Amino acid sequence: MTFLVALISGIIIILGIIIGTQNGNTLVTFHLLKWNFEDISLTLLLIESLLFGIVIAVIIAGINQIKLRLQLRSLKIKNIKLEKEIKAIKNMPFEEEEEEVEEVEEAEEEKEESE
């Protein structure tokens, strides 16, 4: 994974150098909403656009990370509750179940006798 990150970073740096050297003297006019910026270096504009995109991506990823952590926390709490319920069910005595079965059988016998 580290090799892949280093490779991508190297490619981006090389592309940045190529774009910067080829467009170093190119001046452009930039219109942003109400503002007009004249005679700005194209390389500077590209670098600032790249940085702005990175900042927006980091903000969106951070918001997504917060949502995932909150969801994880609620799932952990739910998991703990379910584990407690399983332990409680495991610790239930079997006698109660036998008594309930006997009561059901008696009720069925009484129903059959009454018919």
N, C-alpha and C positions, 0 to 999 in steps of 0.2 A: 504494500500500500504506500509506503514511504517513497518507493521508487516511482510510482505512478504520480504522486503529488509533485515530486521533484521534476519529473519529465514535463508535466503540464505547466508548472511554473517556469521552467526553462523556455518552453515554446512561447509562452505569453511574453516573457522578457525579450526574446529575440524578435517577435512580431512588433513589440513596442519600440524597440530600437530601429527597426526597418521603417516603420511608419513615421517615427520621429525624425529620422534623417531625410526621408523623402519629402516630408511636408514641413520642414523646419522654417522655411521662409514664407509659407503660404499664410496670408492674412485673410480672415473671413469676417462677415457681419453675422452676428447671432441675435435672433429675436426670441425672447422668452416672455410670454404673456404680454405685459405692457412695456417691458424694457427692451431697449435695443443696445447691443454692444457691438461697436465697430472696431475693426482692425485688431481682432484677437487671433493669436496663433492657433492654427488648426490642431497642432499637437497638444497644446494646452487644453483646448476644448475637448479633445478626445480623452485625455487623461482625467479631466474633471468629470466627464460623463461616465467613465468607467468607475471612478470612485463613488459617484452618486448612486450608480446601480448596485455596487457592492454594499453600500450603507442600507439601501432599501431592502436588499435580499437578507441582510443580517437582522434587520428589524422584523421582517416577516418570519424568519426562522426562529427568532427569539419568542415571538408571540405563539407560534406553533409549539415550541418547546414547553412554554408555560402551560398551555392547554393539555399537552400530553402528560406533564407531571401531575397536574390536578386530577386528570382521569386515572392515572396510576395510583395516586393516593386514595381515591375513592374505591378503586378496585381492591386495594390492599385491605382497607377497612372492611369491605364486604367479605373478602376472603377470610379474615380473622373471625367475623361473626359466623360464617358458615362452618369453620373449623370448630368453634365452640359448640355449635349446634350438633355437629357430628359426634363430638366427645360426649355431649349430654345424652344423645341417643344410644351410644355404645354403653354408657353407664346405667341405662335403665334396667331394672330387674326384669327377669323373664316371668316372674310370678304374676305380674299385672297382666301380661298378655294372656297367660293361661286362664286367669279369672275372666277376662273379657271374652275369651273363646267359650268358656263354660256358660257365661251369661247368654251369649248369642245362641248356643245350642239349646239351652233351657227355653228361651223365647221361641225358638222354632218348634220344639216339642209341644209347648203349650198351644201354639197356633195350630199344629196338626191335630191335637186332641179336641180343640174347639170346633174343628171342621167336621 
